[in-house]
Amino acid sequence: QVQLVESGGGLVQAGGSLRLSCVASGIIFGINYVGWYRQAPGTQQRELVAGLDSGERADYADSVEGRFTISRDNAKNMLYLQMNSLKPEDTAIYYCKTGPPQNYWGQGTQVTVSS
């Protein structure tokens, strides 16, 4: 059974930093595309924040480029998102996801940035 569990969310002031973690079980992170997504309050859509392919090539949403960094520890089967210079508009539930071909999602962790 595949399970992804996020942690590290919380309340932070604008300009602050947080580091999100995602631990996977039942699947090997290193061979799949992995990504962090977020769903802002009052919206239905989850947007891609940062993604990492099996060749360690990263891509970022324009809104977080230069502020967020995605990384992976294959030995620990962990995925991270370092978030710096946080803004109120970064407030959202953040999810980690692996796949395709088969997509698996974590349960999400809340990030709230106060102004």
C-alpha positions in Angstrom: 0.0 0.0 0.0 1.4 3.4 -1.0 1.3 6.1 1.5 2.6 9.7 1.4 2.7 11.8 4.6 3.5 15.5 4.6 4.7 17.5 7.6 6.3 20.8 8.3 3.4 23.2 7.7 2.4 25.9 10.1 1.8 29.6 10.6 4.6 32.0 9.7 5.0 35.7 9.1 5.6 37.1 5.7 9.3 36.9 4.8 9.7 33.8 6.9 10.7 30.3 5.9 9.3 26.8 6.3 10.5 23.4 5.2 8.0 20.8 4.1 8.7 17.1 4.2 7.0 14.2 2.6 7.8 10.6 3.5 6.8 7.8 1.2 6.1 4.1 1.9 5.2 1.4 -0.5 6.9 3.2 -3.5 10.3 4.3 -4.4 10.5 8.1 -4.8 13.7 8.1 -6.8 12.3 6.5 -10.0 9.2 8.7 -10.4 8.3 12.2 -11.0 7.5 13.9 -7.7 6.0 17.2 -7.0 4.5 19.6 -4.5 1.1 21.1 -5.2 -1.0 23.5 -3.4 -4.7 24.4 -3.1 -5.4 28.0 -2.0 -8.4 28.8 0.2 -11.7 29.0 -1.7 -10.3 27.3 -4.8 -10.9 23.8 -6.2 -7.8 23.5 -8.2 -4.4 22.2 -7.1 -1.6 24.0 -8.8 1.9 22.6 -9.3 4.4 24.5 -7.2 7.5 22.5 -7.9 8.3 19.2 -9.6 11.4 17.0 -9.9 11.9 14.2 -12.4 13.9 11.1 -12.1 16.9 12.9 -13.6 16.7 15.5 -10.8 15.5 18.2 -13.2 13.4 20.7 -11.3 10.7 23.0 -12.5 8.9 25.7 -10.6 5.8 27.8 -10.8 6.7 31.3 -11.8 5.2 32.6 -8.6 7.7 30.7 -6.5 10.8 30.6 -8.7 13.8 31.8 -6.7 12.1 31.4 -3.4 11.3 27.7 -3.2 13.6 24.7 -3.6 12.5 21.1 -4.2 14.8 18.3 -3.3 14.7 14.6 -2.7 16.6 12.1 -0.5 16.3 8.8 -2.2 18.0 6.9 0.6 15.3 8.0 3.0 12.5 8.1 0.5 11.8 11.7 1.4 10.8 14.7 -0.6 11.3 18.3 0.7 10.2 21.8 -0.2 12.3 24.6 1.2 10.2 27.8 1.2 11.8 31.1 1.8 10.6 34.7 1.6 7.1 33.5 2.1 4.2 35.7 1.1 0.5 35.8 2.2 -0.5 34.5 -1.2 1.5 31.3 -0.5 -1.2 30.4 2.1 -2.6 27.0 1.0 -2.7 23.4 1.7 0.4 21.8 0.3 0.4 18.3 -1.1 3.1 16.0 -2.3 2.4 13.7 -5.2 4.2 11.0 -7.1 3.5 9.8 -10.6 2.5 9.4 -13.4 1.9 6.7 -14.5 0.0 6.1 -11.3 -0.6 9.1 -9.1 -0.5 9.1 -5.4 -1.2 12.0 -3.1 -0.5 12.8 0.5 -3.2 14.2 2.8 -1.8 17.7 2.8 -0.2 20.1 5.3 -1.5 23.6 5.9 0.7 26.6 5.4 -0.5 30.0 6.6 1.5 33.2 5.9 0.4 36.2 7.9 1.0 39.7 6.6 
